[in-house]
Amino acid sequence: MSEEKNYHSLLLGLSRVFDDVIEEMKDSYIDEKYSNWFLWLIGSPFRDLKRLGEVKKGIEQSIDSGKLLSLFPFLSGGISPYLIGFYQELSPFQSMLVGITAGYLITLPFYFHKLLTFKSGHFHLGAYRKFRRQEYNLFKSALLDDKRDFFFQGLYDYVGVMKSGNKEFQQFYTMIEERLERYLDREKRQLETKVSVLKSQLKRQEKEYDTLIGEYETFIDGVAEEIREFEEGVEFIIDLIKDINTVLFRMKNGLFSTKDLNLVSGFTLYKLKGAELIKLEDVGTTGSTPDKLPLKSDRKWGAIEAVTNNDDKPVINTPYKNRTVVSYRLRMGINNNEVWIFNFHFDTDDKKAKHLLVNDDIIESREIYRLIHALCLLSQENFTNKKEAAE
């Protein structure tokens, strides 16, 4: 509290020291109209002469005010005839004129000092700006406001009012602070709600994005797997074509027989004779299948099922783990009066056999069965021709 009182008293002291100076500088802003301070200096003695006639408070005030300095040129002019006339041949008027001029010039330095002195009656802001520029810039930037209404007295009064109304000001400040705090709290809650909503939306979008990425990756993996399987299937077809070319050359060279029918896998070949199946050929297997299979056997044989079925579809059988047998019925001869059963024997994980016999992806399995059927017909014809030639 004592600091506030000291500051307040300091403002009062500054008001007493600077306010008159500020007022004179504001009132003396003559450099806006009369930028030539030298003309103001020349006219200073004459202004004092004019003011001498307006003095109403006695000779003492005139002496104290320093205005008697303006009489010096005339006093020097009055005594100059007595001083100069003895040495030069001048008339009294000329001597007086020389004395007045000399006295006038002598007083100008004194008046120049008054141009730079506040409350001298001859203060000129243009001269002050030129010869005391540092002080001028300090006063102008700190004290000469645009509205020209700044005085330390006003600041002193304002601080006094603020001190006297400090309680009301504090209440007003508290009210503003509370309202501002409520407003900021409300804005904070709204922003937190918006942030929460945005986070939820972002999380949902991230989840959707992850789902799409997962679906895309699954799709890409599926396509890649299909391409890989397709490439494998193409390789299997190429191998099959090579084997067919080998068979064709063996036919040309008269060496083709039923043993050359292992284009896809190992096989057994049966012929239907009466109520049983008679084995004609066994290539690429363990040889464990019997030479004869009764149609009324208690054991489930794919070959027997292929005979008894009314359709010509292949029968797929898995006699034991990781072993597959595909049985296909072949109608032989022009009148289809003879039936052969061709059994493909292969491991369940044999991709070549599955692609060509089970999966209709690279080539229809039906075409492979037709190929084997055709080769069987050729082998039957070749076998018949050899038999006739032997007879």
C-alpha positions as CSV (number, residue, x, y, z in Angstrom):
1,M,0.0,0.0,0.0
2,S,2.9,2.4,0.8
3,E,4.3,1.7,-2.7
4,E,1.1,2.8,-4.2
5,K,1.1,6.1,-2.2
6,N,4.7,6.7,-3.1
7,Y,3.9,6.2,-6.8
8,H,1.0,8.6,-6.5
9,S,3.1,11.2,-4.8
10,L,5.7,10.8,-7.5
11,L,3.1,11.5,-10.1
12,L,2.2,14.7,-8.3
13,G,5.9,15.8,-8.3
14,L,6.3,15.0,-12.0
15,S,3.1,17.0,-12.7
16,R,4.6,20.1,-11.0
17,V,7.9,19.7,-12.8
18,F,6.8,18.7,-16.3
19,D,3.2,19.9,-16.9
20,D,4.2,23.5,-17.5
21,V,7.0,22.4,-19.8
22,I,4.6,20.1,-21.7
23,E,2.0,22.8,-22.0
24,E,4.6,25.3,-23.3
25,M,5.9,22.8,-25.8
26,K,2.4,22.1,-27.0
27,D,1.5,25.8,-27.2
28,S,4.9,26.6,-28.7
29,Y,4.5,24.2,-31.6
30,I,5.5,27.2,-33.8
31,D,7.8,25.1,-35.9
32,E,4.7,23.8,-37.7
33,K,4.0,27.4,-38.9
34,Y,7.4,29.1,-38.6
35,S,10.1,26.7,-39.3
36,N,12.7,29.5,-39.6
37,W,13.8,30.0,-36.0
38,F,16.3,32.8,-37.1
39,L,13.4,35.1,-38.0
40,W,12.0,34.4,-34.5
41,L,15.4,35.3,-33.0
42,I,15.6,38.6,-34.9
43,G,12.2,39.7,-33.7
44,S,12.7,38.7,-30.1
45,P,13.9,42.2,-28.9
46,F,11.0,43.9,-30.5
47,R,8.5,41.5,-28.8
48,D,10.0,42.5,-25.5
49,L,9.6,46.2,-26.3
50,K,5.9,45.5,-27.0
51,R,5.5,43.7,-23.7
52,L,7.1,46.5,-21.7
53,G,4.1,48.7,-22.6
54,E,1.8,46.0,-21.2
55,V,3.5,45.6,-17.8
56,K,1.1,46.7,-15.1
57,K,2.7,45.4,-12.0
58,G,5.6,47.8,-11.5
59,I,9.2,48.3,-12.5
60,E,10.4,45.4,-10.4
61,Q,8.5,42.8,-12.4
62,S,9.9,44.3,-15.5
63,I,13.4,44.1,-14.2
64,D,12.9,40.6,-12.9
65,S,11.4,39.4,-16.2
66,G,14.5,40.4,-18.1
67,K,12.6,42.5,-20.6
68,L,14.9,45.5,-19.9
69,L,17.4,43.7,-22.2
70,S,15.4,45.0,-25.1
71,L,16.3,48.6,-24.1
72,F,20.0,48.0,-24.4
73,P,20.2,48.9,-28.1
74,F,18.5,52.2,-27.5
75,L,20.6,53.0,-24.5
76,S,23.7,52.2,-26.5
77,G,22.4,54.4,-29.2
78,G,21.9,57.3,-26.8
79,I,25.4,57.3,-25.5
80,S,27.1,56.4,-28.8
81,P,27.3,60.0,-30.0
82,Y,29.4,60.9,-27.0
83,L,31.6,57.8,-27.4
84,I,32.0,57.7,-31.2
85,G,31.6,61.3,-32.1
86,F,35.0,62.3,-30.5
87,Y,36.9,59.9,-32.8
88,Q,35.0,59.9,-36.1
89,E,33.4,62.6,-38.1
90,L,29.8,61.3,-37.8
91,S,26.6,63.2,-37.3
92,P,24.7,62.5,-34.1
93,F,22.0,60.6,-36.0
94,Q,24.6,58.3,-37.6
95,S,26.3,57.8,-34.3
96,M,23.0,56.9,-32.7
97,L,22.2,54.5,-35.6
98,V,25.5,52.7,-35.2
99,G,25.1,52.4,-31.5
100,I,21.6,51.0,-31.8
101,T,22.8,48.4,-34.4
102,A,25.8,47.4,-32.2
103,G,23.6,47.1,-29.1
104,Y,21.0,45.1,-31.1
105,L,23.7,42.6,-32.3
106,I,25.1,42.3,-28.8
107,T,21.7,41.3,-27.4
108,L,21.0,38.6,-30.0
109,P,23.2,35.9,-28.2
110,F,21.3,36.5,-25.0
111,Y,18.0,36.1,-26.9
112,F,19.3,33.0,-28.6
113,H,19.7,31.4,-25.2
114,K,16.1,32.3,-24.4
115,L,14.9,30.4,-27.6
116,L,16.2,27.2,-25.9
117,T,14.8,28.0,-22.4
118,F,11.3,27.0,-21.3
119,K,9.1,29.7,-19.9
120,S,11.5,32.5,-21.2
121,G,8.8,34.1,-23.3
122,H,10.9,33.5,-26.4
123,F,11.0,29.6,-26.4
124,H,11.0,28.3,-30.0
125,L,10.3,24.6,-30.6
126,G,12.0,24.8,-34.0
127,A,15.3,26.0,-32.5
128,Y,14.9,23.5,-29.7
129,R,14.4,20.7,-32.2
130,K,17.5,21.8,-34.1
131,F,20.0,22.5,-31.3
132,R,18.8,20.1,-28.7
133,R,17.5,17.3,-30.9
134,Q,18.1,14.4,-28.4
135,E,16.0,16.2,-25.7
136,Y,13.4,17.1,-28.3
137,N,13.0,13.5,-29.6
138,L,12.7,12.3,-26.0
139,F,9.9,14.8,-25.1
140,K,8.1,14.3,-28.4
141,S,8.0,10.5,-28.2
142,A,7.2,10.3,-24.5
143,L,5.0,13.4,-23.8
144,L,3.6,14.9,-27.0
145,D,0.6,12.8,-27.9
146,D,-1.4,13.2,-31.0
147,K,-4.5,14.4,-29.1
148,R,-2.3,16.8,-27.2
149,D,-4.1,16.1,-23.9
150,F,-1.5,14.2,-21.9
151,F,-0.4,15.8,-18.7
152,F,1.0,14.2,-15.5
153,Q,-1.8,16.0,-13.6
154,G,-4.3,14.0,-15.6
155,L,-2.5,10.8,-14.9
156,Y,-2.3,11.8,-11.2
157,D,-6.1,12.4,-11.1
158,Y,-6.8,9.2,-12.9
159,V,-4.7,7.1,-10.5
160,G,-6.4,8.8,-7.6
161,V,-9.8,7.9,-9.0
162,M,-8.7,4.3,-9.6
163,K,-7.4,4.1,-6.0
164,S,-10.7,5.5,-4.6
165,G,-12.7,3.1,-6.7
166,N,-10.4,0.1,-6.2
167,K,-13.1,-1.9,-4.5
168,E,-15.6,-1.4,-7.3
169,F,-12.9,-2.1,-9.8
170,Q,-12.0,-5.3,-8.0
171,Q,-15.6,-6.4,-8.0
172,F,-15.9,-5.6,-11.7
173,Y,-12.7,-7.5,-12.4
174,T,-13.9,-10.5,-10.4
175,M,-17.2,-10.5,-12.3
176,I,-15.4,-10.4,-15.6
177,E,-13.0,-13.1,-14.5
178,E,-15.9,-15.4,-13.4
179,R,-17.8,-14.9,-16.6
180,L,-14.6,-15.5,-18.6
181,E,-13.9,-18.6,-16.6
182,R,-17.4,-19.9,-17.2
183,Y,-17.1,-19.1,-20.9
184,L,-13.8,-20.9,-21.1
185,D,-15.1,-23.9,-19.3
186,R,-18.1,-24.1,-21.6
187,E,-15.8,-23.7,-24.7
188,K,-13.5,-26.4,-23.2
189,R,-16.3,-28.9,-22.8
190,Q,-17.6,-28.2,-26.3
191,L,-14.1,-28.7,-27.7
192,E,-13.6,-31.8,-25.6
193,T,-16.9,-33.2,-27.0
194,K,-15.9,-32.3,-30.6
195,V,-12.5,-33.9,-30.0
196,S,-14.2,-37.0,-28.6
197,V,-16.5,-37.2,-31.6
198,L,-13.6,-36.7,-34.0
199,K,-11.6,-39.4,-32.3
200,S,-14.6,-41.8,-32.5
201,Q,-15.0,-41.0,-36.2
202,L,-11.2,-41.4,-36.7
203,K,-11.2,-44.8,-34.9
204,R,-14.2,-46.0,-36.9
205,Q,-12.5,-44.9,-40.1
206,E,-9.3,-46.6,-39.1
207,K,-11.2,-49.8,-38.4
208,E,-12.9,-49.6,-41.8
209,Y,-9.6,-48.9,-43.4
210,D,-8.0,-51.9,-41.6
211,T,-10.9,-54.0,-42.8
212,L,-10.5,-52.8,-46.4
213,I,-6.8,-53.4,-46.2
214,G,-7.4,-56.9,-44.8
215,E,-9.9,-57.7,-47.6
216,Y,-7.6,-56.3,-50.2
217,E,-4.6,-58.4,-48.9
218,T,-6.8,-61.5,-48.8
219,F,-7.9,-60.8,-52.3
220,I,-4.3,-60.2,-53.5
221,D,-3.2,-63.4,-51.7
222,G,-6.1,-65.3,-53.4
223,V,-5.2,-64.0,-56.8
224,A,-1.5,-64.8,-56.2
225,E,-2.5,-68.3,-55.2
226,E,-4.7,-68.7,-58.3
227,I,-1.8,-67.5,-60.5
228,R,0.6,-69.9,-58.8
229,E,-1.8,-72.8,-59.2
230,F,-2.4,-71.7,-62.8
231,E,1.3,-71.7,-63.5
232,E,1.6,-75.2,-61.9
233,G,-1.3,-76.4,-64.0
234,V,0.3,-75.0,-67.2
235,E,3.5,-77.0,-66.3
236,F,1.4,-80.1,-65.8
237,I,-0.3,-79.6,-69.2
238,I,3.2,-79.2,-70.8
239,D,4.4,-82.4,-69.1
240,L,1.2,-84.2,-70.4
241,I,1.8,-83.0,-73.9
242,K,5.4,-84.3,-73.8
243,D,4.1,-87.7,-72.6
244,I,1.5,-87.8,-75.3
245,N,4.2,-87.0,-77.9
246,T,6.2,-89.9,-76.6
247,V,3.2,-92.2,-76.8
248,L,2.6,-91.1,-80.4
249,F,6.1,-91.9,-81.4
250,R,5.9,-95.3,-79.7
251,M,2.7,-95.9,-81.8
252,K,4.6,-95.0,-84.9
253,N,7.4,-97.4,-84.0
254,G,5.0,-100.2,-83.2
255,L,5.9,-100.3,-79.5
256,F,2.8,-98.8,-78.0
257,S,0.9,-101.0,-75.4
258,T,-1.3,-100.6,-72.3
259,K,1.8,-100.1,-70.3
260,D,2.2,-96.7,-71.9
261,L,-1.1,-95.4,-70.4
262,N,0.6,-94.0,-67.2
263,L,0.4,-90.4,-68.5
264,V,-1.1,-89.0,-65.3
265,S,-0.3,-91.5,-62.5
266,G,0.1,-95.2,-61.8
267,F,-2.9,-97.3,-62.8
268,T,-4.6,-100.6,-62.9
269,L,-6.8,-101.8,-65.8
270,Y,-9.6,-104.3,-65.5
271,K,-11.9,-105.9,-68.0
272,L,-15.5,-106.9,-67.2
273,K,-16.0,-110.6,-67.8
274,G,-19.2,-112.2,-66.6
275,A,-19.7,-111.4,-62.9
276,E,-16.2,-110.3,-62.1
277,L,-13.4,-107.9,-63.1
278,I,-10.2,-109.4,-64.6
279,K,-7.0,-107.4,-64.2
280,L,-5.4,-106.6,-67.6
281,E,-2.5,-104.3,-66.5
282,D,-0.9,-102.9,-63.3
283,V,1.7,-100.1,-63.8
284,G,3.2,-97.8,-61.1
285,T,1.3,-99.3,-58.1
286,T,2.3,-101.5,-55.3
287,G,0.6,-104.4,-57.0
288,S,-1.6,-105.2,-54.0
289,T,-4.9,-105.1,-55.9
290,P,-6.2,-108.6,-56.6
291,D,-6.2,-110.0,-60.1
292,K,-10.0,-110.7,-59.9
293,L,-12.7,-108.6,-58.3
294,P,-16.2,-110.2,-57.9
295,L,-18.9,-107.8,-58.5
296,K,-20.6,-109.0,-55.3
297,S,-17.6,-108.5,-53.1
298,D,-18.2,-107.5,-49.5
299,R,-15.4,-104.9,-49.7
300,K,-16.1,-101.5,-51.2
301,W,-14.1,-101.2,-54.5
302,G,-14.3,-98.1,-56.6
303,A,-13.9,-100.2,-59.8
304,I,-17.0,-102.3,-58.9
305,E,-18.9,-99.1,-58.1
306,A,-17.9,-97.7,-61.5
307,V,-19.4,-100.8,-63.2
308,T,-22.6,-100.9,-61.3
309,N,-23.4,-97.1,-61.7
310,N,-25.7,-96.3,-64.6
311,D,-23.8,-93.0,-65.4
312,D,-20.3,-92.6,-66.8
313,K,-19.0,-90.4,-64.0
314,P,-15.7,-91.2,-62.4
315,V,-15.8,-92.8,-58.9
316,I,-13.3,-91.2,-56.4
317,N,-12.4,-93.5,-53.5
318,T,-9.9,-93.2,-50.6
319,P,-9.0,-96.7,-49.5
320,Y,-6.7,-95.4,-46.8
321,K,-5.0,-92.2,-45.6
322,N,-3.3,-90.0,-48.2
323,R,-4.2,-92.4,-51.0
324,T,-6.8,-91.8,-53.7
325,V,-8.1,-94.1,-56.5
326,V,-10.2,-92.7,-59.3
327,S,-12.1,-95.4,-61.2
328,Y,-13.6,-94.7,-64.7
329,R,-15.7,-97.0,-66.9
330,L,-14.7,-97.3,-70.6
331,R,-17.0,-98.8,-73.2
332,M,-14.8,-100.5,-75.7
333,G,-15.6,-101.6,-79.2
334,I,-17.9,-100.2,-81.9
335,N,-21.0,-101.8,-80.3
336,N,-19.8,-101.1,-76.7
337,N,-20.0,-104.8,-76.0
338,E,-16.9,-104.7,-73.9
339,V,-16.3,-102.8,-70.7
340,W,-12.9,-101.8,-69.2
341,I,-12.3,-100.1,-65.8
342,F,-9.4,-97.7,-65.7
343,N,-8.2,-97.0,-62.1
344,F,-5.8,-94.0,-61.4
345,H,-3.7,-94.6,-58.3
346,F,-2.0,-91.5,-56.7
347,D,-1.3,-89.9,-53.4
348,T,-3.9,-87.4,-52.2
349,D,-1.4,-84.5,-52.2
350,D,-0.3,-85.2,-55.8
351,K,-1.0,-81.8,-57.4
352,K,-0.6,-83.0,-60.9
353,A,-3.2,-85.8,-60.6
354,K,-5.6,-83.5,-58.7
355,H,-5.3,-80.8,-61.4
356,L,-5.9,-83.2,-64.2
357,L,-8.4,-85.7,-62.7
358,V,-10.3,-83.9,-60.0
359,N,-10.1,-80.1,-60.4
360,D,-11.7,-78.6,-63.5
361,D,-9.4,-75.5,-63.4
362,I,-6.6,-75.7,-66.0
363,I,-8.3,-78.3,-68.2
364,E,-11.6,-80.2,-67.8
365,S,-10.9,-83.6,-66.2
366,R,-13.5,-85.0,-68.7
367,E,-11.0,-84.4,-71.5
368,I,-8.3,-86.4,-69.7
369,Y,-10.7,-89.3,-69.3
370,R,-11.5,-89.1,-73.0
371,L,-7.8,-89.1,-73.8
372,I,-7.2,-92.2,-71.8
373,H,-10.3,-93.8,-73.3
374,A,-9.0,-93.1,-76.8
375,L,-5.6,-94.5,-76.0
376,C,-7.2,-97.6,-74.5
377,L,-9.1,-98.1,-77.7
378,L,-5.9,-97.8,-79.7
379,S,-4.2,-100.2,-77.4
380,Q,-7.1,-102.7,-77.7
381,E,-6.9,-102.4,-81.5
382,N,-3.1,-102.9,-81.4
383,F,-3.6,-105.8,-79.1
384,T,-6.2,-107.4,-81.5
385,N,-4.0,-106.8,-84.6
386,K,-1.1,-108.5,-82.9
387,K,-3.3,-111.4,-81.8
388,E,-4.6,-111.9,-85.4
389,A,-1.1,-111.6,-86.8
390,A,0.0,-114.3,-84.4
391,E,-2.8,-116.6,-85.4
